[in-house]
Amino acid sequence: MHVIELVMPERKCLARWLARSDRGNHPRPLRCWQAIFAEHFQAVVFEPYTIQMLGGKLWNLVYFKGRSKP
């Protein structure tokens, strides 16, 4: 399974405002995404990353690659 999800920044910033303004209804903090993925899959990759423009953070995302739990 491959997933890319929007991460809700913990502190107030432009990226947090953009996450709240996004059409998706479920941005979550990084720790919540990790717990959700771990509940259902064995993690192969859990990699947070940021989309930036002109030196500012626009979106915080996480890439997850997982497989079925044994």
N, CA, C and O atoms as a GROMACS GRO file, in nm:
protein
  280
    1MET      N    1   0.085  -0.116   0.000
    1MET     CA    2   0.000   0.000   0.000
    1MET      C    3   0.090   0.123   0.000
    1MET      O    4   0.186   0.129   0.076
    2HIS      N    5   0.059   0.219  -0.084
    2HIS     CA    6   0.129   0.346  -0.088
    2HIS      C    7   0.028   0.456  -0.057
    2HIS      O    8  -0.080   0.460  -0.115
    3VAL      N    9   0.064   0.546   0.033
    3VAL     CA   10  -0.026   0.653   0.074
    3VAL      C   11   0.053   0.782   0.086
    3VAL      O   12   0.164   0.783   0.138
    4ILE      N   13  -0.006   0.891   0.038
    4ILE     CA   14   0.047   1.026   0.065
    4ILE      C   15  -0.067   1.101   0.131
    4ILE      O   16  -0.177   1.112   0.075
    5GLU      N   17  -0.041   1.154   0.250
    5GLU     CA   18  -0.144   1.223   0.326
    5GLU      C   19  -0.098   1.360   0.372
    5GLU      O   20   0.021   1.384   0.395
    6LEU      N   21  -0.194   1.449   0.384
    6LEU     CA   22  -0.171   1.583   0.435
    6LEU      C   23  -0.151   1.576   0.587
    6LEU      O   24  -0.228   1.510   0.657
    7VAL      N   25  -0.050   1.643   0.636
    7VAL     CA   26  -0.021   1.646   0.780
    7VAL      C   27  -0.058   1.784   0.835
    7VAL      O   28  -0.020   1.886   0.780
    8MET      N   29  -0.131   1.783   0.945
    8MET     CA   30  -0.167   1.908   1.013
    8MET      C   31  -0.050   1.950   1.103
    8MET      O   32  -0.019   1.881   1.200
    9PRO      N   33   0.015   2.064   1.072
    9PRO     CA   34   0.123   2.110   1.158
    9PRO      C   35   0.073   2.137   1.300
    9PRO      O   36  -0.040   2.182   1.320
   10GLU      N   37   0.157   2.111   1.398
   10GLU     CA   38   0.120   2.130   1.538
   10GLU      C   39   0.106   2.278   1.574
   10GLU      O   40   0.018   2.315   1.653
   11ARG      N   41   0.192   2.361   1.517
   11ARG     CA   42   0.188   2.504   1.555
   11ARG      C   43   0.130   2.587   1.441
   11ARG      O   44   0.125   2.544   1.326
   12LYS      N   45   0.087   2.708   1.475
   12LYS     CA   46   0.027   2.796   1.376
   12LYS      C   47   0.132   2.843   1.276
   12LYS      O   48   0.239   2.891   1.313
   13CYS      N   49   0.097   2.829   1.149
   13CYS     CA   50   0.184   2.874   1.040
   13CYS      C   51   0.103   2.871   0.912
   13CYS      O   52  -0.012   2.828   0.912
   14LEU      N   53   0.161   2.916   0.803
   14LEU     CA   54   0.092   2.915   0.674
   14LEU      C   55   0.050   2.774   0.635
   14LEU      O   56  -0.061   2.755   0.585
   15ALA      N   57   0.136   2.676   0.658
   15ALA     CA   58   0.104   2.537   0.622
   15ALA      C   59  -0.018   2.488   0.701
   15ALA      O   60  -0.099   2.412   0.647
   16ARG      N   61  -0.032   2.529   0.825
   16ARG     CA   62  -0.149   2.488   0.904
   16ARG      C   63  -0.275   2.552   0.848
   16ARG      O   64  -0.378   2.485   0.837
   17TRP      N   65  -0.269   2.680   0.813
   17TRP     CA   66  -0.383   2.748   0.754
   17TRP      C   67  -0.423   2.682   0.623
   17TRP      O   68  -0.542   2.661   0.598
   18LEU      N   69  -0.326   2.648   0.539
   18LEU     CA   70  -0.355   2.582   0.412
   18LEU      C   71  -0.417   2.445   0.435
   18LEU      O   72  -0.509   2.406   0.363
   19ALA      N   73  -0.368   2.371   0.534
   19ALA     CA   74  -0.424   2.239   0.564
   19ALA      C   75  -0.571   2.251   0.607
   19ALA      O   76  -0.654   2.170   0.568
   20ARG      N   77  -0.601   2.352   0.687
   20ARG     CA   78  -0.740   2.372   0.731
   20ARG      C   79  -0.829   2.420   0.617
   20ARG      O   80  -0.949   2.396   0.618
   21SER      N   81  -0.770   2.488   0.519
   21SER     CA   82  -0.846   2.540   0.405
   21SER      C   83  -0.862   2.437   0.294
   21SER      O   84  -0.939   2.459   0.201
   22ASP      N   85  -0.790   2.327   0.303
   22ASP     CA   86  -0.796   2.223   0.201
   22ASP      C   87  -0.935   2.160   0.198
   22ASP      O   88  -1.006   2.162   0.298
   23ARG      N   89  -0.973   2.105   0.084
   23ARG     CA   90  -1.104   2.042   0.072
   23ARG      C   91  -1.116   1.912   0.152
   23ARG      O   92  -1.227   1.868   0.181
   24GLY      N   93  -1.004   1.852   0.187
   24GLY     CA   94  -1.008   1.730   0.269
   24GLY      C   95  -1.054   1.762   0.410
   24GLY      O   96  -1.026   1.870   0.462
   25ASN      N   97  -1.125   1.671   0.470
   25ASN     CA   98  -1.180   1.696   0.603
   25ASN      C   99  -1.100   1.634   0.717
   25ASN      O  100  -1.139   1.647   0.833
   26HIS      N  101  -0.990   1.568   0.686
   26HIS     CA  102  -0.924   1.491   0.790
   26HIS      C  103  -0.773   1.509   0.797
   26HIS      O  104  -0.702   1.410   0.810
   27PRO      N  105  -0.720   1.632   0.788
   27PRO     CA  106  -0.576   1.644   0.811
   27PRO      C  107  -0.548   1.612   0.958
   27PRO      O  108  -0.623   1.653   1.046
   28ARG      N  109  -0.441   1.538   0.983
   28ARG     CA  110  -0.406   1.496   1.119
   28ARG      C  111  -0.259   1.525   1.145
   28ARG      O  112  -0.179   1.534   1.051
   29PRO      N  113  -0.222   1.540   1.271
   29PRO     CA  114  -0.080   1.552   1.304
   29PRO      C  115  -0.005   1.425   1.266
   29PRO      O  116  -0.064   1.318   1.255
   30LEU      N  117   0.123   1.437   1.245
   30LEU     CA  118   0.208   1.326   1.200
   30LEU      C  119   0.196   1.204   1.291
   30LEU      O  120   0.187   1.092   1.242
   31ARG      N  121   0.195   1.226   1.423
   31ARG     CA  122   0.188   1.114   1.517
   31ARG      C  123   0.059   1.035   1.500
   31ARG      O  124   0.058   0.914   1.520
   32CYS      N  125  -0.051   1.102   1.463
   32CYS     CA  126  -0.179   1.033   1.441
   32CYS      C  127  -0.173   0.946   1.316
   32CYS      O  128  -0.220   0.833   1.316
   33TRP      N  129  -0.115   1.001   1.207
   33TRP     CA  130  -0.100   0.920   1.086
   33TRP      C  131  -0.017   0.795   1.114
   33TRP      O  132  -0.050   0.686   1.068
   34GLN      N  133   0.090   0.812   1.189
   34GLN     CA  134   0.177   0.698   1.219
   34GLN      C  135   0.100   0.591   1.296
   34GLN      O  136   0.114   0.472   1.266
   35ALA      N  137   0.020   0.631   1.392
   35ALA     CA  138  -0.058   0.535   1.471
   35ALA      C  139  -0.163   0.465   1.385
   35ALA      O  140  -0.183   0.344   1.398
   36ILE      N  141  -0.230   0.538   1.297
   36ILE     CA  142  -0.332   0.479   1.210
   36ILE      C  143  -0.269   0.376   1.117
   36ILE      O  144  -0.320   0.265   1.103
   37PHE      N  145  -0.159   0.414   1.053
   37PHE     CA  146  -0.093   0.321   0.961
   37PHE      C  147  -0.042   0.197   1.034
   37PHE      O  148  -0.058   0.085   0.985
   38ALA      N  149   0.017   0.216   1.151
   38ALA     CA  150   0.074   0.105   1.227
   38ALA      C  151  -0.033   0.007   1.275
   38ALA      O  152  -0.008  -0.112   1.292
   39GLU      N  153  -0.153   0.059   1.296
   39GLU     CA  154  -0.262  -0.027   1.341
   39GLU      C  155  -0.301  -0.131   1.235
   39GLU      O  156  -0.343  -0.241   1.268
   40HIS      N  157  -0.285  -0.094   1.108
   40HIS     CA  158  -0.334  -0.180   1.000
   40HIS      C  159  -0.226  -0.241   0.912
   40HIS      O  160  -0.250  -0.341   0.844
   41PHE      N  161  -0.106  -0.182   0.912
   41PHE     CA  162   0.000  -0.227   0.821
   41PHE      C  163   0.135  -0.235   0.889
   41PHE      O  164   0.157  -0.173   0.993
   42GLN      N  165   0.224  -0.311   0.830
   42GLN     CA  166   0.364  -0.313   0.871
   42GLN      C  167   0.434  -0.207   0.787
   42GLN      O  168   0.432  -0.215   0.664
   43ALA      N  169   0.496  -0.109   0.850
   43ALA     CA  170   0.559   0.002   0.778
   43ALA      C  171   0.686  -0.043   0.708
   43ALA      O  172   0.770  -0.113   0.766
   44VAL      N  173   0.700  -0.002   0.584
   44VAL     CA  174   0.823  -0.020   0.508
   44VAL      C  175   0.892   0.117   0.497
   44VAL      O  176   1.013   0.128   0.513
   45VAL      N  177   0.811   0.221   0.469
   45VAL     CA  178   0.860   0.360   0.462
   45VAL      C  179   0.758   0.449   0.531
   45VAL      O  180   0.638   0.438   0.505
   46PHE      N  181   0.806   0.537   0.618
   46PHE     CA  182   0.723   0.643   0.678
   46PHE      C  183   0.809   0.768   0.670
   46PHE      O  184   0.898   0.788   0.753
   47GLU      N  185   0.781   0.853   0.570
   47GLU     CA  186   0.871   0.965   0.541
   47GLU      C  187   0.794   1.096   0.533
   47GLU      O  188   0.726   1.122   0.434
   48PRO      N  189   0.806   1.180   0.636
   48PRO     CA  190   0.745   1.313   0.628
   48PRO      C  191   0.827   1.403   0.534
   48PRO      O  192   0.949   1.391   0.526
   49TYR      N  193   0.758   1.491   0.463
   49TYR     CA  194   0.828   1.588   0.378
   49TYR      C  195   0.743   1.713   0.363
   49TYR      O  196   0.624   1.713   0.396
   50THR      N  197   0.804   1.818   0.314
   50THR     CA  198   0.739   1.948   0.303
   50THR      C  199   0.744   1.997   0.160
   50THR      O  200   0.845   1.980   0.091
   51ILE      N  201   0.635   2.058   0.114
   51ILE     CA  202   0.631   2.127  -0.014
   51ILE      C  203   0.654   2.274   0.019
   51ILE      O  204   0.581   2.333   0.098
   52GLN      N  205   0.756   2.334  -0.044
   52GLN     CA  206   0.791   2.472  -0.017
   52GLN      C  207   0.785   2.556  -0.144
   52GLN      O  208   0.797   2.505  -0.255
   53MET      N  209   0.766   2.686  -0.124
   53MET     CA  210   0.773   2.780  -0.235
   53MET      C  211   0.824   2.913  -0.180
   53MET      O  212   0.773   2.964  -0.080
   54LEU      N  213   0.922   2.968  -0.245
   54LEU     CA  214   0.980   3.096  -0.206
   54LEU      C  215   1.025   3.096  -0.060
   54LEU      O  216   1.011   3.196   0.011
   55GLY      N  217   1.078   2.985  -0.016
   55GLY     CA  218   1.132   2.974   0.119
   55GLY      C  219   1.029   2.948   0.228
   55GLY      O  220   1.066   2.937   0.345
   56GLY      N  221   0.901   2.940   0.192
   56GLY     CA  222   0.797   2.915   0.292
   56GLY      C  223   0.737   2.777   0.277
   56GLY      O  224   0.728   2.724   0.166
   57LYS      N  225   0.697   2.719   0.388
   57LYS     CA  226   0.633   2.587   0.386
   57LYS      C  227   0.487   2.604   0.344
   57LYS      O  228   0.414   2.683   0.402
   58LEU      N  229   0.447   2.529   0.242
   58LEU     CA  230   0.308   2.534   0.198
   58LEU      C  231   0.228   2.417   0.254
   58LEU      O  232   0.119   2.436   0.308
   59TRP      N  233   0.280   2.297   0.241
   59TRP     CA  234   0.211   2.179   0.290
   59TRP      C  235   0.310   2.084   0.353
   59TRP      O  236   0.422   2.068   0.304
   60ASN      N  237   0.269   2.022   0.461
   60ASN     CA  238   0.344   1.912   0.521
   60ASN      C  239   0.270   1.784   0.482
   60ASN      O  240   0.149   1.773   0.500
   61LEU      N  241   0.344   1.689   0.430
   61LEU     CA  242   0.286   1.563   0.384
   61LEU      C  243   0.365   1.447   0.444
   61LEU      O  244   0.474   1.465   0.496
   62VAL      N  245   0.307   1.329   0.435
   62VAL     CA  246   0.380   1.209   0.474
   62VAL      C  247   0.358   1.105   0.365
   62VAL      O  248   0.246   1.087   0.316
   63TYR      N  249   0.466   1.037   0.329
   63TYR     CA  250   0.459   0.924   0.237
   63TYR      C  251   0.471   0.798   0.321
   63TYR      O  252   0.563   0.783   0.400
   64PHE      N  253   0.376   0.707   0.302
   64PHE     CA  254   0.378   0.579   0.374
   64PHE      C  255   0.372   0.466   0.272
   64PHE      O  256   0.291   0.467   0.179
   65LYS      N  257   0.458   0.370   0.293
   65LYS     CA  258   0.455   0.245   0.216
   65LYS      C  259   0.447   0.135   0.319
   65LYS      O  260   0.531   0.126   0.409
   66GLY      N  261   0.347   0.050   0.305
   66GLY     CA  262   0.331  -0.058   0.403
   66GLY      C  263   0.284  -0.185   0.338
   66GLY      O  264   0.241  -0.187   0.222
   67ARG      N  265   0.293  -0.291   0.414
   67ARG     CA  266   0.246  -0.422   0.367
   67ARG      C  267   0.157  -0.482   0.473
   67ARG      O  268   0.154  -0.435   0.587
   68SER      N  269   0.085  -0.584   0.436
   68SER     CA  270  -0.004  -0.653   0.530
   68SER      C  271   0.075  -0.703   0.650
   68SER      O  272   0.189  -0.748   0.638
   69LYS      N  273   0.012  -0.694   0.764
   69LYS     CA  274   0.076  -0.749   0.885
   69LYS      C  275   0.074  -0.901   0.876
   69LYS      O  276  -0.022  -0.960   0.826
   70PRO      N  277   0.181  -0.964   0.925
   70PRO     CA  278   0.185  -1.112   0.921
   70PRO      C  279   0.079  -1.174   1.010
   70PRO      O  280   0.070  -1.297   1.018
   0.00000   0.00000   0.00000
